[in-house]
Amino acid sequence: MTFQTRSNIFSQIVCGLFFWQYKKRLPSTYEFNVERISADGFIFEINLLNQFIKEIQFKHTKFNDVLFLAHTTDSEDEFITKWWLIFYGAVIWTIETFPPELKSI
């Protein structure tokens, strides 16, 4: 499976999760930045996630021991989001959504 195929899959998952959470569709013009966090970046992402936990600026759900899901939205544009999908407490995928005029969050 190519990285582009995985990116498309995770983008579709986030579209579904956003609709499940907010009962709204992400604008079709919005772009996605999908990244798999390597071992080098794992600690950074966990620390960032812990920061959000302390500040209570995100929503999260734990699905048994397989998946931990967290996300946050921009205060001015609810469609600008960052999602963390953590599988088995070891594999992290991050997905950002943003309008085309922004390069990234």
TATA-V392143 format. One record per pair of residues at least 24 apart in sequence whose ideal C-beta (glycine too) atoms are under 8 Angstrom apart, sorted by the first residue. I is the first residue (numbers start at 0). J is the second residue. D is the distance in Angstrom with one decimal. If there is no record, write none. Layout:
i: <I I>
j: <J J>
d: <D D>
This chain:
i: <5 5 6 6 9 9 9 9 10 12 12 13 13 13 13 16 16 16 17 17 20 20 21 23 25 25 26 26 28 28 29 29 29 29 29 30 30 30 30 31 31 31 32 32 32 32 32 32 33 33 33 34 34 34 35 35 35 36 36 36 40 41 41 44 44 44 45 48 64 73 79>
j: <33 35 31 33 33 84 92 94 94 84 94 80 82 94 96 68 70 82 80 96 58 70 77 77 78 96 78 98 98 99 78 96 97 98 99 96 97 98 99 94 95 96 93 94 95 97 103 104 92 93 94 92 93 94 90 91 92 91 92 93 91 89 91 83 91 93 91 83 88 104 104>
d: <7.1 7.7 7.0 4.1 4.9 7.3 5.8 5.3 6.9 7.6 7.9 7.5 5.5 4.8 6.6 7.2 7.5 7.0 6.9 7.6 6.8 7.7 7.2 7.8 5.6 5.9 5.9 7.4 6.7 5.9 5.9 5.1 6.3 5.7 7.5 7.3 5.9 7.5 5.8 6.0 6.9 5.9 8.0 7.1 4.3 7.3 5.6 7.9 6.8 7.5 5.1 7.1 5.1 7.9 7.5 7.3 5.5 4.0 7.2 6.3 8.0 8.0 6.3 6.9 5.3 6.7 7.9 5.7 7.7 7.4 6.2>
